[in-house]
Structures are given as C-alpha cells and as structure tokens.
Amino acid sequence: MNHSSEVDSISQPVHQTDDLYRLLINSVTDYAIFLLDPEGNVATWNAGARRIKQFEAEDIIGKHFSNFYTSEAKERDYPAYELREAQKQGRFEDEGWRVRKDGTVFWANVIITPLYSQDRVLLGFSKITRDLSERKKAEDDLYKAYEEVKESEEKYRLMVEGVTDYAIFMLNPAGQVATWNEGAKRIKGYNASEIIGKHFSKFYSREAVQTGYPEYELKKAVEDGRFEDEGWRYRKDGSAFWANVIITAIFNADKELIGFSKITRDLTDKKKLEEQLFRINEDLKESEERTRLLIDSVKDYAILMLNPDGLVVSWNSGAERIKGYKAPEILGKHFSKFYSREAMENGFPQYELAQAREKGRFEDEGWRIRKDGTAFWANVVLSPIYNSEHRLLGYAKITRDLTERRRNEDLMQKNKELLRINNDLDNFVYTASHDLKSPITNLEGLLSALQEDLGDEKEKHQQILTMMHGSVNALKKVITDLTDISKLQQESERREKVQIAELLDDIKESLSSLIDSSKAKIRLEKQDFSHLTYSRKNLRSVLYNLVSNAIKYAAPNRPPVVTIFTELTPNGEHVLTVKDNGLGIAKEQTSKIFAMYKRVHDHVEGSGIGLYLVRKILENSGDTISVESEVGKGSEFKVIFHQQNF
C-alpha cells in the first residue's frame, strides 16, 4: 500500500465507499494500526504507523515486524513469542521498548489480535501500537525525582504539592492517607482535611473493598517494591474514573517499612479512546466490507459522506429510508437538495460547511426535505475530516428524523392550551350558574307584577305571557344544568355499594309517565355483576340520562325497547351497557353527542346537556363511555368502569 498515492487519490471525487473506510483507518495518527500476515510480515501501513515508526509504506510492507524490536528482544525471539501468545489467548497486550527506523527507541503499548477466516484458518494479525514515551518518561522522572529528594521532606513536599496532573500522596504502613497534594484534590475531589487519616480504600468500589483488593495492592508493593495497576477508582462525589496507579513501598535504612508513596493519574479519556479504537479494530479486523455493511445496516440514522464541495459520496440504508433517495439517485449530487428553497437561497448549506470547518463540528435542528417533497424535522451533525497533513478531505454527516418528537412537543403544547381553555370554561360555567340565578328570580317577579298590572288586559296578552313564562322556565332549566356541571367540578361524592336493579327500579318510577305514554319496555337482562361501588347520585344521573334518552329518541314506527346488561371483561373492567331500538345516530355525529348543547335530533324536547354531564361524571372518576349506533336501528352505549375495587 503506497501511502502518498492513497492520500493523493482521496483528493478526487470518491465514488467507492471502501476507499472511505480505508481512509478512516489511514487518518488515525495517534495509533499505528496495521496488519501482519501469518508469518509476521507487514501487510498494511497507516499514517499513524508512519508517524510513530518513521517507515514509509514501501520501506516496510513485506518486511518482518521484528524490525521494530531491540536486538535483545530479537535474540530471545520475543516477536515470535508475541504471535504465539496472541494465538493462544486470542489477544496479546504488552508495554516495552520498540525501535524506530532511525534507531531511536520509544516506549510502546502494543495490542496484537489474530484474525481467522470462517473456517478458523489463520489469516494474519491486527497490530495496534501507541507511543507512550512521554508517559513512561513522566513516570520515570517522577520516580527519579522522588529518589533524589526523599531525604529532604520539605523539598519533596514543595515539589509534590505543585503537581496538579497527578495525585501524589503518602500512606502509612496501615494504608491510611498521611499527605495530600493539589493533584490529589483535583482528581479525587477531597480536601486534605477530609481525607488525611482515612484508609485509602475509600477510593475503591464496594466490591473491590469486599474482596480485599486495596490490601492486596499494599502486599504486592511490599513484596515487589512497587505495584502498578489500572482500573476504576471513585471520587468523593461517587463518579468513577479510570486510573493508572503506582504504589511504592518505602523502607528506612534498617529495611523497616515506614509507608507507601502512591501516584494516581486520571486516564479516563485515554481509556475511552483505547476502548473506542479497540472496538473499531474488532469491527474491521475481518474485512473493511463488514464495516461498510455495518454502517449500511443502520436504519434510524442517515450516515453519509460529503466531499469538500458538499457532494454526496456515500449513502447508507438509513439515509435512503429517511430521505427517500436511492444511492444512484443522490451520489455525486450536492447535499443542498435536502434543504428548502428558502434555506438554499439564504446559503444555509454553505454556512453549515463553513461552521463545521471553523468549529470542528456543526449541529443543528430544523426542517429538511425528502425526495417526495415532504418535510421532516431533522437533527444534523456535520464533522470535517482531515488527512495527516490537515488537508480537508470531506465531511461526515449524520441525520436523525425527529419529526415524531417534534409532533409530540407540539401536541403537548396544544394540550396545555386546551387544558387552560377547559379550566376557563369550567370557571365560566360555575360563575354563570350562580350569577344568573338572581336575575332570573327578578325576571319572574317582574313577570308576575306585569300580570297583576295588566288586570282586565291580561287575557288579551295571555299568549305572549305564556311564551314568556316558558322562556323563563327554559332558562331556569339551563341554569340548573349549569349548576349540576359546576357541582361536578366542586364536589367529591361519597362512594357506596349501589345495587343496579334497585337503582333501575327507582329510575323507572321517576320516568313512569314517559314510559306509559311511549309504551316503552325496560329490561335488565344478563348480569355478570349486580352492584358497583360508586357515588349513588352520580351513577343514577348516568343511568337516568341514558335510559330517558333511549325513550325520548324512539323510532316513530315502533315502541321503544331499552335493554340493560352488565359484563366483566378479561382484564377486570366492569361494563354497563344500555341498548335501544330507537332512531340511531349517524356515524359522523357520534363524536359530537357528548359535547355541551349538542343534539342530533331537534324534534325532541331537551337541553342537549345530559350526555355532556354523563361524560364529565365518568371523566372525574377515571371511567369512560362509548357508543355504537346505526341510523334506523338503534344505539348501544357502553359505560366502562376502570376501578378495581368493586
């Protein structure tokens, strides 16, 4: 693989997505990532390998990877040992000295992973190397500095307290904290007064403390003189961080243990990067094609690449699903096709690219356009991609369709507005039902006074007076209905055990004149349950309105038959059904009958408020009502009681 020719080819419009994935690996400069054949010969070479090891691709591909090892390591055949261990364990990790092309050495972290075919035939090895020379030098320098100043406690204290990137402190032989520097305070969160004298196991998880791991560390430091470890540690606020820990046992001239020095560094960012790179390597190790298929399989996100001019050069299945274009329709086209005409006229797509270049990343939410012209609410993240020479190669663009979330937010806002309007309406109903009573009473008094003043003229105006009385009575009925509604908002009725058959007999007695005049038949049939625990007054109002409506809206060619029955559903709901053979309700009208003052048949006397009251009563108790009806055949109202305490 020729590094320079590969980079040069990227400057042309990219039409092969495989080149992009090779580019992703090649653009990593902090890690040397390359492949070895089964014999250990170098097969690929990325920009990070070139930077760290100084070999050009043409100088090293085909050569054995032992070229990177010291003479001593090669004499004891250490490179071959690494490959054997990688095959035996499935993975090999090591830190040690490696050699660059110019002969200089660097301290390296190395991960070697064997790659197999589906038939478990060894195809080669992936090798990831990181230059940790600076960390090694820092550790060695600190250790040397400590050795030089350990006889001068004051000089040591001043040096240690000035370090902020490392937690450096002393433990007594029992593991209790004896000193505390500024770096320890910054990393672990404790002030010196809070931690000195406490056992250092406070920095460990409950599980680690229970298994005695802190004591094990001290034991190993005493046995070997020094103990190094990496793992999760905990701050004062309970948050975890990935720590590199070095514990050194300190002895006096008589070889008596006087304590320990402990150096801790927060490597959380390094840990995250290593885990991310390891996952990338695991995904890519069998083939670059697998990685391409992985991205293509993502359907919830549109993941695509743009060249420096904003032309689309890769397209996944998520992009096809969200934006509607198939790959051949969009590759090579400018990404501004996804924007509204207004956004394009304002130059917003070009603004996004400029912001991504300037800030290193651009994120936005707004309306975007699909192929069919429909709009969707999108979250967009745009990131520039550079090569090792910091030349812009293009942009990665990730888009997510958040239309549903946007719709839900709009609905929530509308619901809040409806709730406010409903509260205002309830307040109006309550006010009207109380404030209108006095004027109506006055109006009745004035009407009576008028009748007396008319004297002999009363008979002459009797028709008008009768109409006025009728209007006053109708208005009083409306106010009574409004009062009932306001009581629903203000009262909390006592619940009791109500027998349905007994309640129905009471209602039939109240409606006896209407039943006799209409020759109605009211039957209580199947009863899965005979009683409900409910407000008697409210349950009577529900059943009264349903039965009286069934009689009032009877078909003219047949006497009304009203059937009431109860049933239990499998999920424990109690359903009370009132069925009639009346006029029926048109399908388009069924959603309106529960609204205030809405009536389907105007030839029947009524206020149009009964079913509204029924719905409000049920809503207040968490229950529901539904209706099925057919014009000319009748209606069936189902009251569903959701409470489980019957």
Sequence and secondary structure as in RCSB ss.txt:
>XXXX:A:sequence
MNHSSEVDSISQPVHQTDDLYRLLINSVTDYAIFLLDPEGNVATWNAGARRIKQFEAEDIIGKHFSNFYTSEAKE
RDYPAYELREAQKQGRFEDEGWRVRKDGTVFWANVIITPLYSQDRVLLGFSKITRDLSERKKAEDDLYKAYEEVK
ESEEKYRLMVEGVTDYAIFMLNPAGQVATWNEGAKRIKGYNASEIIGKHFSKFYSREAVQTGYPEYELKKAVEDG
RFEDEGWRYRKDGSAFWANVIITAIFNADKELIGFSKITRDLTDKKKLEEQLFRINEDLKESEERTRLLIDSVKD
YAILMLNPDGLVVSWNSGAERIKGYKAPEILGKHFSKFYSREAMENGFPQYELAQAREKGRFEDEGWRIRKDGTA
FWANVVLSPIYNSEHRLLGYAKITRDLTERRRNEDLMQKNKELLRINNDLDNFVYTASHDLKSPITNLEGLLSAL
QEDLGDEKEKHQQILTMMHGSVNALKKVITDLTDISKLQQESERREKVQIAELLDDIKESLSSLIDSSKAKIRLE
KQDFSHLTYSRKNLRSVLYNLVSNAIKYAAPNRPPVVTIFTELTPNGEHVLTVKDNGLGIAKEQTSKIFAMYKRV
HDHVEGSGIGLYLVRKILENSGDTISVESEVGKGSEFKVIFHQQNF
>XXXX:A:secstr
  HHHHHHHHTS    HHHHHHHHHHT  SEEEEEE TTSBB    HHHHHHH   HHHHTTSBGGGGS HHHHH
TTHHHHHHHHHHHHS EEEEEEEE TTS EEEEEEEEEEEE TT  EEEEEEEEEE HHHHHHHHHHHHHHHHHT
T HHHHHHHHHT  SSEEEEE TTSBB    HHHHHHH   HHHHTTSBGGGGS HHHHHTTHHHHHHHHHHHHS
EEEEEEEEE TTS EEEEEEEEEEEE TTS EEEEEEEEEE HHHHHHHHHHHHHHHHHSS HHHHHHHHHH  S
EEEEEE TTSBEEEE HHHHHHH   HHHHTTSBGGGGS HHHHHTTHHHHHHHHHHHHS EEEEEEEE TTS E
EEEEEEEEEEE TT  EEEEEEEEEE HHHHHHHHHHHHHHHHHHHHHHHHHHHHHHHHHTHHHHHHHHHHHHHH
HHHHGGGGGGGHHHHHHHHHHHHHHHHHHHHHHHHHHHHH    EEEEEHHHHHHHHHHHTHHHHHHHT EEEEE
EES SEEEEEHHHHHHHHHHHHHHHHHT  TTS  EEEEEEEE TTS EEEEEEE SS   GGGTTTTTSTT  S
 TTS   S HHHHHHHHHHHTT EEEEEEETTTEEEEEEEE  S  
